[in-house]
Amino acid sequence: MNQTSTAAAPLALSRSLATRHVTMISMGGMIGAGVFVGSSAAIAAVGPAIVFSYLIAGVLILLVMRMLAEMATALPAVRSFTEFARAGLGPCAGFVVGWLYWYFWIIVVPVEAIAGAAILHAWIALPTPLLGVALIATMTGVNLMSARSFGEFEFWFASIKVAAIIIFIALSAAYACGLLSTSGPTWGNLVSHGGFMPRGALAVLAGVTTVFFSLTGAEIVTVAAAESRDPVRALTKMTTSVIIRIVIFYVGSIFLIVAVVPWNSIVPGQSPFTHALLGMGFSWAGSAMSLVILTAVLSCLNSAFYVTSRVLFTLAERGDAPQWTVRLNSRHVPARSVLAGSTAGLIGIAAAVWSPSGVFAFLVNASGALILFVYMLTALAQIRLRRRADPATLRLKVWWFPWSSYATVAGIVAVLLAMAFTPALASQFYVSVAALVVVLCAYVVRARRRPKPR
C-alpha cells in the first residue's frame, strides 16, 4: 500500500495556484498581442463594423468556454481540457486534440519570442535572435521553478494588460464624448468615412476569421485549474465572467478606437491603440504601448511554456507521448516537458533566422486553423457527453442545449469555410488540414504498435 502511494506521488501536479492566479490567467489568456496589434488588420479590412465580427467570434468562444466548464464540473478527474475529447469521442480524438493543441502553442513560443525581441531591440543594441534566445531562457526558468511562479508572473503580466485597457477605455470614452477633445464629440467617425459598414456584410463575416484567433487563449484556465486549490469554483467563475471580458476588453476598446480616429487611417501591423492615443494628443502613447505590448508578448510566451508542458505531460500519462516527458521534478513540475518546449522554441528561432519566408512561415501557417479543429472536436465531445449524462446531476450546464451546441459547431465550420475561401487565409487552412492528416496518421501508427490487451 505504501509502495503504491509512493509511486503515484511523483505524478501528482501541485495545487499551488491561488484563485487570484487562475482569475488573472483566464483574463490574460484572452488579452494578447492580437488585440493590441493584430486588431489593426481587422479594422482596416472591415471598418467600424468590426465590432460585429468581435461579437460573433466572442459568442462562439463564450459557448466553447461554457461547454468546457460543464464538462469540467461533471468530470473533475479530467485535468486538461484536451482530455474531454478523449472522454467524449474516444482515444483517437484525445490523441489528435492533444497533439494539435500542443503544436498550436509550441509554435507560439518562437513567434512570441521573436516579437518580444523585436521590441527589445529598439531599446537594447543586441541582435534580435540573441534577445529571442534570452527571452526563451528566462521563461524556461520561470516555468521550471513551480506552477506558482508561472501563476505569479502571469498575475502581474495580466494585471498590466487589464489596467492598460481600462485606462485606454476611460481616456477614449472621455475623448469620444468631447470631454478631452477640443473639437467636441467624435462619434461621427463611426459613419463619416464610408458608413458604419463600408465593406459590406460579407466583410463582417470574413472578419470573424481574423478576430477569432485574437480571442483564443481563454481555455488556458481549464489547464491551470488542475493545479488550483479549488478547480470547480475557478472554472465556474471563469465562464460566468468571460462574456463581460469579451464585451469590455474587446468590443468596447475596438468600438472606441473607431470612434476616436477614422478607421481608414489605421495601418495594418501598427497598434491601433497607439494610433488612437496619439490622435488624442497623448505624446507618451508610443513608449507606453510598446511596454504594454511587450508585457502581452511575455505573458503569451509564459503561457505557451506552461500549456505545452502540461499538455505533453497529459499525453505522456496516456501513453501518447514519450514516457520520459512524464517525469516531475521535486517541485511537481514536468521539467522535461518544459525543456522540450524550450528546445522547440530555439529550433523555431533558428528556422526564422535561416529561412524566415520558408520553413518558419510554413510552421506558422500549419498552426493557423488548428485551434478551430480543437474547438470543434471539443464541442462534439460535449454534445456526446451531455447526451450520456443525467441532467439533474450537472452542476453547471450549457445554455439552450442542444441547439446552442449545434450552433457552435456550425459556427466553427463556417469560420473554417471562410478561411478556405479567403485568399489571405486559404494557405493557412490547407496547410493546417495537412497537419491534421499527419497527426491522424501518427495515431494509426501508434495504435498498431500499442500492445493489445490479453
VEXDRENGU-806981 format. One record per residue (C-alpha): x, y, z; residue number from 1; residue in one letter. Coordinates in Angstrom, 3 decimals, decimal comma, always signed. Example, Ala and Ser with C-alpha at 12.3 -4.5 7.8 and 13.67 -1.06 7.14 Angstrom:
2
[pt [+12,300; -4,500; +7,800]; 1; 'A'];
[pt [+13,670; -1,060; +7,140]; 2; 'S'];
REM end
This chain:
454
[pt [+0,000; +0,000; +0,000]; 1; 'M'];
[pt [+2,789; +2,408; +0,930]; 2; 'N'];
[pt [+4,723; +1,476; -2,184]; 3; 'Q'];
[pt [+1,734; +2,288; -4,349]; 4; 'T'];
[pt [+1,323; +5,697; -2,763]; 5; 'S'];
[pt [+4,988; +6,477; -3,133]; 6; 'T'];
[pt [+4,977; +5,516; -6,778]; 7; 'A'];
[pt [+1,936; +7,626; -7,500]; 8; 'A'];
[pt [+3,179; +10,730; -5,751]; 9; 'A'];
[pt [+5,747; +11,853; -8,353]; 10; 'P'];
[pt [+2,978; +12,024; -10,976]; 11; 'L'];
[pt [+0,842; +14,438; -8,944]; 12; 'A'];
[pt [+0,940; +18,028; -10,181]; 13; 'L'];
[pt [+0,929; +20,636; -7,448]; 14; 'S'];
[pt [-2,155; +22,585; -6,389]; 15; 'R'];
[pt [-0,282; +25,806; -5,692]; 16; 'S'];
[pt [-2,268; +28,235; -7,857]; 17; 'L'];
[pt [-4,460; +30,571; -5,824]; 18; 'A'];
[pt [-7,823; +31,905; -7,003]; 19; 'T'];
[pt [-6,290; +35,267; -7,938]; 20; 'R'];
[pt [-3,769; +33,460; -10,167]; 21; 'H'];
[pt [-6,450; +31,485; -12,002]; 22; 'V'];
[pt [-8,627; +34,589; -12,395]; 23; 'T'];
[pt [-5,845; +36,631; -13,970]; 24; 'M'];
[pt [-4,662; +33,677; -16,082]; 25; 'I'];
[pt [-8,138; +33,455; -17,590]; 26; 'S'];
[pt [-8,185; +37,212; -18,211]; 27; 'M'];
[pt [-4,633; +37,359; -19,527]; 28; 'G'];
[pt [-5,232; +34,409; -21,820]; 29; 'G'];
[pt [-7,715; +36,477; -23,806]; 30; 'M'];
[pt [-5,659; +39,684; -23,938]; 31; 'I'];
[pt [-2,575; +39,173; -26,068]; 32; 'G'];
[pt [-0,661; +40,999; -28,745]; 33; 'A'];
[pt [-3,532; +40,078; -31,074]; 34; 'G'];
[pt [-5,774; +42,752; -29,599]; 35; 'V'];
[pt [-3,050; +45,386; -29,159]; 36; 'F'];
[pt [-1,544; +44,986; -32,648]; 37; 'V'];
[pt [-3,370; +42,335; -34,692]; 38; 'G'];
[pt [-6,695; +44,161; -34,453]; 39; 'S'];
[pt [-5,316; +46,828; -36,813]; 40; 'S'];
[pt [-5,568; +44,495; -39,835]; 41; 'A'];
[pt [-9,131; +43,551; -38,932]; 42; 'A'];
[pt [-10,222; +47,187; -38,567]; 43; 'I'];
[pt [-8,595; +48,146; -41,877]; 44; 'A'];
[pt [-10,334; +45,252; -43,664]; 45; 'A'];
[pt [-13,830; +45,686; -42,219]; 46; 'V'];
[pt [-14,242; +49,224; -40,905]; 47; 'G'];
[pt [-16,230; +50,248; -37,802]; 48; 'P'];
[pt [-18,483; +47,193; -38,208]; 49; 'A'];
[pt [-15,548; +45,106; -36,995]; 50; 'I'];
[pt [-17,284; +45,281; -33,601]; 51; 'V'];
[pt [-19,889; +42,871; -35,019]; 52; 'F'];
[pt [-17,092; +40,498; -36,059]; 53; 'S'];
[pt [-15,778; +40,559; -32,493]; 54; 'Y'];
[pt [-19,277; +39,955; -31,122]; 55; 'L'];
[pt [-19,833; +36,926; -33,372]; 56; 'I'];
[pt [-16,422; +35,454; -32,548]; 57; 'A'];
[pt [-16,955; +36,286; -28,885]; 58; 'G'];
[pt [-20,241; +34,370; -28,763]; 59; 'V'];
[pt [-18,523; +31,291; -30,240]; 60; 'L'];
[pt [-15,713; +31,496; -27,693]; 61; 'I'];
[pt [-18,208; +32,021; -24,883]; 62; 'L'];
[pt [-20,155; +28,888; -25,838]; 63; 'L'];
[pt [-16,982; +26,813; -26,094]; 64; 'V'];
[pt [-15,919; +28,026; -22,633]; 65; 'M'];
[pt [-19,337; +27,146; -21,243]; 66; 'R'];
[pt [-19,002; +23,652; -22,720]; 67; 'M'];
[pt [-15,613; +23,263; -21,066]; 68; 'L'];
[pt [-16,998; +24,377; -17,718]; 69; 'A'];
[pt [-19,897; +21,920; -17,975]; 70; 'E'];
[pt [-17,552; +19,037; -18,745]; 71; 'M'];
[pt [-15,013; +20,090; -16,124]; 72; 'A'];
[pt [-17,573; +20,176; -13,332]; 73; 'T'];
[pt [-19,134; +16,881; -14,477]; 74; 'A'];
[pt [-15,732; +15,163; -14,881]; 75; 'L'];
[pt [-13,496; +16,596; -12,136]; 76; 'P'];
[pt [-10,928; +13,813; -12,667]; 77; 'A'];
[pt [-10,112; +15,181; -16,144]; 78; 'V'];
[pt [-7,219; +17,603; -15,596]; 79; 'R'];
[pt [-6,726; +19,057; -19,069]; 80; 'S'];
[pt [-9,343; +20,327; -21,472]; 81; 'F'];
[pt [-7,687; +18,368; -24,285]; 82; 'T'];
[pt [-8,794; +15,191; -22,490]; 83; 'E'];
[pt [-12,500; +15,998; -22,767]; 84; 'F'];
[pt [-12,315; +14,941; -26,416]; 85; 'A'];
[pt [-10,949; +11,566; -25,265]; 86; 'R'];
[pt [-13,734; +11,213; -22,689]; 87; 'A'];
[pt [-16,465; +12,030; -25,214]; 88; 'G'];
[pt [-15,168; +10,749; -28,537]; 89; 'L'];
[pt [-12,551; +8,127; -27,687]; 90; 'G'];
[pt [-8,743; +7,726; -27,677]; 91; 'P'];
[pt [-8,250; +8,865; -31,270]; 92; 'C'];
[pt [-9,881; +12,230; -30,559]; 93; 'A'];
[pt [-7,846; +12,581; -27,356]; 94; 'G'];
[pt [-4,615; +11,902; -29,243]; 95; 'F'];
[pt [-5,488; +14,291; -32,083]; 96; 'V'];
[pt [-6,693; +17,157; -29,889]; 97; 'V'];
[pt [-3,739; +16,812; -27,517]; 98; 'G'];
[pt [-1,091; +16,915; -30,217]; 99; 'W'];
[pt [-2,816; +19,605; -32,297]; 100; 'L'];
[pt [-3,139; +21,831; -29,251]; 101; 'Y'];
[pt [+0,469; +21,161; -28,262]; 102; 'W'];
[pt [+1,624; +22,055; -31,762]; 103; 'Y'];
[pt [-0,506; +25,213; -31,813]; 104; 'F'];
[pt [+1,148; +26,501; -28,648]; 105; 'W'];
[pt [+4,658; +25,238; -29,392]; 106; 'I'];
[pt [+4,659; +27,476; -32,472]; 107; 'I'];
[pt [+3,643; +30,380; -30,241]; 108; 'V'];
[pt [+6,943; +30,057; -28,339]; 109; 'V'];
[pt [+9,302; +31,188; -31,154]; 110; 'P'];
[pt [+6,698; +33,562; -32,645]; 111; 'V'];
[pt [+6,269; +35,476; -29,373]; 112; 'E'];
[pt [+9,982; +35,300; -28,563]; 113; 'A'];
[pt [+10,798; +36,890; -31,925]; 114; 'I'];
[pt [+8,077; +39,531; -31,460]; 115; 'A'];
[pt [+9,369; +40,379; -27,989]; 116; 'G'];
[pt [+12,947; +40,511; -29,230]; 117; 'A'];
[pt [+11,949; +42,976; -31,963]; 118; 'A'];
[pt [+10,503; +45,314; -29,321]; 119; 'I'];
[pt [+13,531; +44,958; -27,051]; 120; 'L'];
[pt [+15,883; +45,581; -29,986]; 121; 'H'];
[pt [+14,693; +49,203; -30,086]; 122; 'A'];
[pt [+15,963; +49,622; -26,516]; 123; 'W'];
[pt [+18,858; +47,150; -26,342]; 124; 'I'];
[pt [+21,521; +47,100; -29,065]; 125; 'A'];
[pt [+21,831; +43,329; -29,344]; 126; 'L'];
[pt [+20,953; +41,003; -32,259]; 127; 'P'];
[pt [+17,265; +40,119; -32,350]; 128; 'T'];
[pt [+17,868; +36,316; -32,368]; 129; 'P'];
[pt [+20,050; +36,633; -29,260]; 130; 'L'];
[pt [+17,339; +38,605; -27,474]; 131; 'L'];
[pt [+14,810; +35,948; -28,513]; 132; 'G'];
[pt [+17,007; +33,224; -27,013]; 133; 'V'];
[pt [+17,300; +35,265; -23,804]; 134; 'A'];
[pt [+13,510; +35,552; -23,538]; 135; 'L'];
[pt [+13,081; +31,811; -24,034]; 136; 'I'];
[pt [+15,739; +31,117; -21,395]; 137; 'A'];
[pt [+14,025; +33,473; -18,938]; 138; 'T'];
[pt [+10,578; +31,927; -19,364]; 139; 'M'];
[pt [+12,064; +28,440; -19,216]; 140; 'T'];
[pt [+13,498; +29,311; -15,812]; 141; 'G'];
[pt [+10,183; +30,733; -14,610]; 142; 'V'];
[pt [+8,263; +27,617; -15,609]; 143; 'N'];
[pt [+10,875; +25,254; -14,147]; 144; 'L'];
[pt [+10,548; +26,816; -10,704]; 145; 'M'];
[pt [+6,921; +25,918; -9,939]; 146; 'S'];
[pt [+3,341; +26,309; -11,100]; 147; 'A'];
[pt [+3,027; +29,115; -8,575]; 148; 'R'];
[pt [+5,919; +31,024; -10,155]; 149; 'S'];
[pt [+4,164; +30,771; -13,526]; 150; 'F'];
[pt [+0,943; +31,962; -11,886]; 151; 'G'];
[pt [+2,663; +34,854; -10,123]; 152; 'E'];
[pt [+4,337; +36,118; -13,293]; 153; 'F'];
[pt [+1,102; +35,715; -15,224]; 154; 'E'];
[pt [-0,831; +37,537; -12,494]; 155; 'F'];
[pt [+1,310; +40,636; -12,856]; 156; 'W'];
[pt [+1,555; +40,417; -16,646]; 157; 'F'];
[pt [-2,227; +40,158; -16,904]; 158; 'A'];
[pt [-2,722; +42,942; -14,367]; 159; 'S'];
[pt [-0,681; +45,312; -16,514]; 160; 'I'];
[pt [-2,657; +44,376; -19,639]; 161; 'K'];
[pt [-6,023; +44,768; -17,934]; 162; 'V'];
[pt [-5,018; +48,087; -16,385]; 163; 'A'];
[pt [-3,812; +49,362; -19,772]; 164; 'A'];
[pt [-7,115; +48,535; -21,472]; 165; 'I'];
[pt [-9,176; +50,065; -18,648]; 166; 'I'];
[pt [-7,122; +53,284; -18,802]; 167; 'I'];
[pt [-7,465; +53,353; -22,597]; 168; 'F'];
[pt [-11,240; +52,861; -22,409]; 169; 'I'];
[pt [-11,573; +55,658; -19,848]; 170; 'A'];
[pt [-9,481; +58,110; -21,890]; 171; 'L'];
[pt [-11,003; +57,278; -25,272]; 172; 'S'];
[pt [-14,576; +57,330; -23,925]; 173; 'A'];
[pt [-13,966; +60,785; -22,455]; 174; 'A'];
[pt [-12,447; +61,920; -25,763]; 175; 'Y'];
[pt [-15,264; +60,488; -27,895]; 176; 'A'];
[pt [-17,812; +62,247; -25,674]; 177; 'C'];
[pt [-15,993; +65,546; -26,176]; 178; 'G'];
[pt [-14,612; +65,897; -22,644]; 179; 'L'];
[pt [-10,976; +65,782; -23,780]; 180; 'L'];
[pt [-11,462; +66,758; -27,412]; 181; 'S'];
[pt [-11,170; +70,411; -28,431]; 182; 'T'];
[pt [-13,456; +69,791; -31,416]; 183; 'S'];
[pt [-16,257; +68,149; -29,448]; 184; 'G'];
[pt [-17,630; +64,584; -29,621]; 185; 'P'];
[pt [-16,053; +62,314; -32,240]; 186; 'T'];
[pt [-18,817; +59,718; -32,664]; 187; 'W'];
[pt [-19,127; +60,881; -36,272]; 188; 'G'];
[pt [-16,046; +58,800; -37,123]; 189; 'N'];
[pt [-18,285; +55,729; -36,910]; 190; 'L'];
[pt [-20,227; +56,691; -40,058]; 191; 'V'];
[pt [-18,445; +59,567; -41,796]; 192; 'S'];
[pt [-15,849; +57,552; -43,725]; 193; 'H'];
[pt [-17,919; +55,334; -45,996]; 194; 'G'];
[pt [-20,550; +54,442; -43,401]; 195; 'G'];
[pt [-20,552; +52,080; -40,441]; 196; 'F'];
[pt [-20,259; +49,057; -42,748]; 197; 'M'];
[pt [-18,145; +50,362; -45,646]; 198; 'P'];
[pt [-17,027; +46,927; -46,878]; 199; 'R'];
[pt [-20,442; +45,277; -46,657]; 200; 'G'];
[pt [-21,896; +42,436; -44,583]; 201; 'A'];
[pt [-19,653; +39,794; -46,161]; 202; 'L'];
[pt [-16,600; +41,643; -44,887]; 203; 'A'];
[pt [-18,017; +41,433; -41,362]; 204; 'V'];
[pt [-18,332; +37,650; -41,665]; 205; 'L'];
[pt [-14,859; +37,370; -43,202]; 206; 'A'];
[pt [-13,553; +39,489; -40,335]; 207; 'G'];
[pt [-14,646; +36,796; -37,881]; 208; 'V'];
[pt [-11,924; +34,529; -39,245]; 209; 'T'];
[pt [-9,307; +37,155; -38,390]; 210; 'T'];
[pt [-10,522; +38,202; -34,969]; 211; 'V'];
[pt [-11,344; +34,662; -33,813]; 212; 'F'];
[pt [-7,677; +33,921; -33,256]; 213; 'F'];
[pt [-7,288; +37,041; -31,112]; 214; 'S'];
[pt [-9,869; +35,638; -28,715]; 215; 'L'];
[pt [-8,306; +32,198; -28,305]; 216; 'T'];
[pt [-6,437; +31,509; -25,102]; 217; 'G'];
[pt [-9,280; +31,663; -22,593]; 218; 'A'];
[pt [-9,219; +27,851; -22,445]; 219; 'E'];
[pt [-5,803; +28,025; -20,743]; 220; 'I'];
[pt [-7,641; +28,422; -17,458]; 221; 'V'];
[pt [-9,003; +24,866; -17,763]; 222; 'T'];
[pt [-5,406; +23,622; -17,887]; 223; 'V'];
[pt [-4,306; +25,826; -14,983]; 224; 'A'];
[pt [-7,363; +24,918; -12,902]; 225; 'A'];
[pt [-5,943; +21,405; -12,449]; 226; 'A'];
[pt [-3,215; +22,966; -10,309]; 227; 'E'];
[pt [-5,503; +25,304; -8,377]; 228; 'S'];
[pt [-6,838; +24,755; -4,879]; 229; 'R'];
[pt [-10,489; +24,684; -5,964]; 230; 'D'];
[pt [-10,729; +23,726; -9,680]; 231; 'P'];
[pt [-14,534; +23,587; -9,893]; 232; 'V'];
[pt [-15,022; +27,009; -8,301]; 233; 'R'];
[pt [-12,322; +28,528; -10,514]; 234; 'A'];
[pt [-13,926; +27,191; -13,699]; 235; 'L'];
[pt [-17,430; +28,247; -12,689]; 236; 'T'];
[pt [-16,288; +31,822; -12,047]; 237; 'K'];
[pt [-14,346; +31,860; -15,304]; 238; 'M'];
[pt [-17,302; +31,046; -17,533]; 239; 'T'];
[pt [-19,666; +33,465; -15,827]; 240; 'T'];
[pt [-17,270; +36,371; -16,306]; 241; 'S'];
[pt [-15,853; +35,608; -19,751]; 242; 'V'];
[pt [-18,696; +37,394; -21,548]; 243; 'I'];
[pt [-18,004; +40,563; -19,540]; 244; 'I'];
[pt [-14,366; +40,456; -20,593]; 245; 'R'];
[pt [-15,246; +39,974; -24,247]; 246; 'I'];
[pt [-17,688; +42,882; -24,254]; 247; 'V'];
[pt [-15,472; +45,278; -22,282]; 248; 'I'];
[pt [-11,936; +44,414; -23,315]; 249; 'F'];
[pt [-12,524; +43,602; -26,973]; 250; 'Y'];
[pt [-15,778; +45,036; -28,269]; 251; 'V'];
[pt [-15,585; +48,102; -26,031]; 252; 'G'];
[pt [-11,985; +49,028; -26,795]; 253; 'S'];
[pt [-12,261; +48,388; -30,537]; 254; 'I'];
[pt [-15,541; +50,345; -30,727]; 255; 'F'];
[pt [-13,886; +53,330; -29,037]; 256; 'L'];
[pt [-10,851; +53,158; -31,345]; 257; 'I'];
[pt [-13,022; +53,577; -34,458]; 258; 'V'];
[pt [-14,997; +56,291; -32,649]; 259; 'A'];
[pt [-11,886; +58,302; -31,748]; 260; 'V'];
[pt [-9,998; +58,126; -35,085]; 261; 'V'];
[pt [-11,116; +57,461; -38,698]; 262; 'P'];
[pt [-10,979; +53,713; -39,302]; 263; 'W'];
[pt [-9,276; +54,218; -42,692]; 264; 'N'];
[pt [-6,321; +55,947; -41,011]; 265; 'S'];
[pt [-5,339; +52,781; -39,140]; 266; 'I'];
[pt [-2,323; +50,991; -40,642]; 267; 'V'];
[pt [-2,252; +47,163; -40,550]; 268; 'P'];
[pt [+0,619; +45,906; -38,428]; 269; 'G'];
[pt [+0,743; +49,020; -36,249]; 270; 'Q'];
[pt [-1,028; +49,235; -32,910]; 271; 'S'];
[pt [-4,422; +50,952; -33,287]; 272; 'P'];
[pt [-4,269; +51,718; -29,555]; 273; 'F'];
[pt [-1,091; +53,721; -30,064]; 274; 'T'];
[pt [-2,613; +55,402; -33,112]; 275; 'H'];
[pt [-5,743; +56,394; -31,197]; 276; 'A'];
[pt [-3,819; +57,698; -28,171]; 277; 'L'];
[pt [-1,531; +59,770; -30,388]; 278; 'L'];
[pt [-4,613; +61,075; -32,196]; 279; 'G'];
[pt [-5,984; +62,187; -28,839]; 280; 'M'];
[pt [-2,782; +64,134; -28,199]; 281; 'G'];
[pt [-1,037; +61,837; -25,728]; 282; 'F'];
[pt [+2,625; +62,042; -26,728]; 283; 'S'];
[pt [+3,622; +59,301; -24,289]; 284; 'W'];
[pt [+1,487; +56,738; -26,126]; 285; 'A'];
[pt [+4,278; +55,228; -28,238]; 286; 'G'];
[pt [+6,595; +54,288; -25,379]; 287; 'S'];
[pt [+3,767; +53,277; -23,050]; 288; 'A'];
[pt [+2,085; +50,999; -25,574]; 289; 'M'];
[pt [+5,414; +49,421; -26,561]; 290; 'S'];
[pt [+5,843; +48,446; -22,914]; 291; 'L'];
[pt [+2,267; +47,109; -22,734]; 292; 'V'];
[pt [+2,702; +45,147; -25,967]; 293; 'I'];
[pt [+5,974; +43,693; -24,645]; 294; 'L'];
[pt [+4,101; +42,651; -21,489]; 295; 'T'];
[pt [+1,410; +40,996; -23,624]; 296; 'A'];
[pt [+4,066; +39,144; -25,616]; 297; 'V'];
[pt [+5,867; +37,930; -22,478]; 298; 'L'];
[pt [+2,556; +36,861; -20,970]; 299; 'S'];
[pt [+1,720; +34,827; -24,050]; 300; 'C'];
[pt [+5,221; +33,309; -24,089]; 301; 'L'];
[pt [+4,905; +32,412; -20,410]; 302; 'N'];
[pt [+1,511; +30,790; -21,018]; 303; 'S'];
[pt [+2,808; +28,912; -24,064]; 304; 'A'];
[pt [+5,536; +27,264; -21,976]; 305; 'F'];
[pt [+3,042; +26,318; -19,295]; 306; 'Y'];
[pt [+0,412; +24,919; -21,667]; 307; 'V'];
[pt [+2,783; +22,913; -23,855]; 308; 'T'];
[pt [+4,443; +21,295; -20,836]; 309; 'S'];
[pt [+1,140; +20,327; -19,199]; 310; 'R'];
[pt [-0,435; +19,031; -22,406]; 311; 'V'];
[pt [+2,660; +16,964; -23,195]; 312; 'L'];
[pt [+2,627; +15,657; -19,618]; 313; 'F'];
[pt [-1,020; +14,610; -20,029]; 314; 'T'];
[pt [-0,316; +12,916; -23,370]; 315; 'L'];
[pt [+2,590; +11,011; -21,821]; 316; 'A'];
[pt [+0,362; +9,888; -18,943]; 317; 'E'];
[pt [-1,962; +8,364; -21,531]; 318; 'R'];
[pt [+0,899; +6,684; -23,364]; 319; 'G'];
[pt [+0,541; +9,018; -26,372]; 320; 'D'];
[pt [+3,877; +10,797; -25,866]; 321; 'A'];
[pt [+7,390; +9,642; -24,885]; 322; 'P'];
[pt [+7,397; +8,426; -21,286]; 323; 'Q'];
[pt [+10,473; +10,444; -20,353]; 324; 'W'];
[pt [+8,325; +13,588; -20,557]; 325; 'T'];
[pt [+6,009; +12,408; -17,766]; 326; 'V'];
[pt [+8,662; +12,728; -15,041]; 327; 'R'];
[pt [+8,199; +15,512; -12,480]; 328; 'L'];
[pt [+10,901; +17,312; -10,528]; 329; 'N'];
[pt [+10,866; +17,918; -6,773]; 330; 'S'];
[pt [+8,584; +20,951; -7,265]; 331; 'R'];
[pt [+5,984; +18,820; -9,076]; 332; 'H'];
[pt [+6,784; +20,444; -12,417]; 333; 'V'];
[pt [+7,092; +18,357; -15,631]; 334; 'P'];
[pt [+10,587; +19,742; -16,157]; 335; 'A'];
[pt [+11,407; +17,615; -19,193]; 336; 'R'];
[pt [+8,233; +18,769; -20,930]; 337; 'S'];
[pt [+9,185; +22,383; -20,196]; 338; 'V'];
[pt [+12,650; +21,792; -21,650]; 339; 'L'];
[pt [+11,093; +20,148; -24,722]; 340; 'A'];
[pt [+9,157; +23,366; -25,306]; 341; 'G'];
[pt [+12,318; +25,401; -24,827]; 342; 'S'];
[pt [+14,181; +23,264; -27,372]; 343; 'T'];
[pt [+11,346; +23,599; -29,887]; 344; 'A'];
[pt [+11,376; +27,364; -29,382]; 345; 'G'];
[pt [+15,109; +27,574; -30,055]; 346; 'L'];
[pt [+14,671; +25,471; -33,206]; 347; 'I'];
[pt [+11,908; +27,850; -34,302]; 348; 'G'];
[pt [+14,163; +30,881; -33,840]; 349; 'I'];
[pt [+16,905; +29,162; -35,838]; 350; 'A'];
[pt [+14,389; +28,382; -38,603]; 351; 'A'];
[pt [+13,246; +32,027; -38,615]; 352; 'A'];
[pt [+16,837; +33,234; -38,987]; 353; 'V'];
[pt [+17,737; +30,657; -41,609]; 354; 'W'];
[pt [+14,518; +30,760; -43,648]; 355; 'S'];
[pt [+12,018; +33,395; -42,449]; 356; 'P'];
[pt [+9,819; +33,108; -45,539]; 357; 'S'];
[pt [+10,269; +29,357; -45,977]; 358; 'G'];
[pt [+10,480; +26,874; -43,132]; 359; 'V'];
[pt [+9,318; +29,250; -40,410]; 360; 'F'];
[pt [+6,419; +30,614; -42,474]; 361; 'A'];
[pt [+5,337; +27,037; -43,198]; 362; 'F'];
[pt [+5,398; +26,142; -39,488]; 363; 'L'];
[pt [+3,282; +29,184; -38,611]; 364; 'V'];
[pt [+0,786; +28,527; -41,419]; 365; 'N'];
[pt [+0,495; +24,901; -40,323]; 366; 'A'];
[pt [-0,909; +26,059; -36,975]; 367; 'S'];
[pt [-3,372; +28,556; -38,451]; 368; 'G'];
[pt [-6,637; +26,593; -38,223]; 369; 'A'];
[pt [-5,627; +24,003; -35,652]; 370; 'L'];
[pt [-7,334; +25,740; -32,745]; 371; 'I'];
[pt [-10,584; +25,589; -34,721]; 372; 'L'];
[pt [-10,216; +21,819; -35,165]; 373; 'F'];
[pt [-9,537; +21,537; -31,425]; 374; 'V'];
[pt [-12,594; +23,603; -30,513]; 375; 'Y'];
[pt [-14,830; +21,688; -32,901]; 376; 'M'];
[pt [-13,819; +18,273; -31,547]; 377; 'L'];
[pt [-14,260; +19,608; -28,010]; 378; 'T'];
[pt [-17,783; +20,815; -28,877]; 379; 'A'];
[pt [-18,655; +17,432; -30,412]; 380; 'L'];
[pt [-17,364; +15,726; -27,267]; 381; 'A'];
[pt [-19,596; +17,941; -25,109]; 382; 'Q'];
[pt [-22,656; +17,022; -27,169]; 383; 'I'];
[pt [-21,962; +13,334; -26,774]; 384; 'R'];
[pt [-21,128; +13,537; -23,057]; 385; 'L'];
[pt [-24,223; +15,639; -22,346]; 386; 'R'];
[pt [-26,467; +13,060; -24,019]; 387; 'R'];
[pt [-24,980; +10,352; -21,765]; 388; 'R'];
[pt [-25,297; +12,378; -18,563]; 389; 'A'];
[pt [-28,185; +12,753; -16,180]; 390; 'D'];
[pt [-29,091; +16,481; -16,425]; 391; 'P'];
[pt [-30,168; +16,510; -12,783]; 392; 'A'];
[pt [-26,606; +15,756; -11,669]; 393; 'T'];
[pt [-24,947; +18,553; -13,663]; 394; 'L'];
[pt [-23,787; +21,453; -11,509]; 395; 'R'];
[pt [-23,308; +23,733; -14,496]; 396; 'L'];
[pt [-24,976; +23,434; -17,897]; 397; 'K'];
[pt [-24,597; +24,814; -21,408]; 398; 'V'];
[pt [-27,471; +27,167; -22,128]; 399; 'W'];
[pt [-30,213; +26,086; -24,568]; 400; 'W'];
[pt [-28,744; +22,640; -25,196]; 401; 'F'];
[pt [-28,633; +21,061; -27,761]; 402; 'P'];
[pt [-29,262; +23,960; -30,137]; 403; 'W'];
[pt [-26,510; +26,177; -28,777]; 404; 'S'];
[pt [-24,010; +23,314; -29,085]; 405; 'S'];
[pt [-25,083; +22,590; -32,651]; 406; 'Y'];
[pt [-24,850; +26,306; -33,443]; 407; 'A'];
[pt [-21,318; +26,379; -32,034]; 408; 'T'];
[pt [-20,202; +23,511; -34,264]; 409; 'V'];
[pt [-21,891; +25,134; -37,263]; 410; 'A'];
[pt [-20,221; +28,462; -36,469]; 411; 'G'];
[pt [-16,782; +26,877; -36,283]; 412; 'I'];
[pt [-17,386; +25,069; -39,579]; 413; 'V'];
[pt [-18,452; +28,404; -41,115]; 414; 'A'];
[pt [-15,228; +30,055; -39,928]; 415; 'V'];
[pt [-13,192; +27,181; -41,415]; 416; 'L'];
[pt [-15,014; +27,518; -44,741]; 417; 'L'];
[pt [-14,482; +31,274; -44,683]; 418; 'A'];
[pt [-10,769; +30,650; -44,180]; 419; 'M'];
[pt [-10,707; +28,252; -47,117]; 420; 'A'];
[pt [-12,317; +30,849; -49,421]; 421; 'F'];
[pt [-10,438; +33,910; -48,135]; 422; 'T'];
[pt [-7,299; +34,321; -50,283]; 423; 'P'];
[pt [-5,190; +35,710; -47,436]; 424; 'A'];
[pt [-6,086; +32,785; -45,138]; 425; 'L'];
[pt [-6,527; +29,885; -47,575]; 426; 'A'];
[pt [-2,908; +28,728; -47,315]; 427; 'S'];
[pt [-3,192; +28,525; -43,521]; 428; 'Q'];
[pt [-6,354; +26,439; -43,820]; 429; 'F'];
[pt [-4,940; +23,893; -46,251]; 430; 'Y'];
[pt [-1,582; +23,562; -44,502]; 431; 'V'];
[pt [-3,445; +23,108; -41,200]; 432; 'S'];
[pt [-5,516; +20,353; -42,798]; 433; 'V'];
[pt [-2,260; +18,698; -43,839]; 434; 'A'];
[pt [-1,043; +18,919; -40,223]; 435; 'A'];
[pt [-4,294; +17,303; -39,086]; 436; 'L'];
[pt [-3,776; +14,448; -41,551]; 437; 'V'];
[pt [-0,218; +13,931; -40,268]; 438; 'V'];
[pt [-1,486; +13,646; -36,664]; 439; 'V'];
[pt [-4,204; +11,198; -37,723]; 440; 'L'];
[pt [-1,602; +9,066; -39,493]; 441; 'C'];
[pt [+0,577; +9,211; -36,372]; 442; 'A'];
[pt [-2,339; +7,894; -34,335]; 443; 'Y'];
[pt [-2,853; +4,986; -36,741]; 444; 'V'];
[pt [+0,829; +4,068; -36,449]; 445; 'V'];
[pt [+0,674; +4,449; -32,673]; 446; 'R'];
[pt [-2,474; +2,299; -32,409]; 447; 'A'];
[pt [-0,895; -0,510; -34,440]; 448; 'R'];
[pt [+2,239; -0,528; -32,281]; 449; 'R'];
[pt [+0,380; -0,357; -28,982]; 450; 'R'];
[pt [+0,377; -3,755; -27,248]; 451; 'P'];
[pt [-3,039; -5,424; -27,428]; 452; 'K'];
[pt [-4,644; -6,444; -24,118]; 453; 'P'];
[pt [-4,690; -10,177; -23,484]; 454; 'R'];
REM end
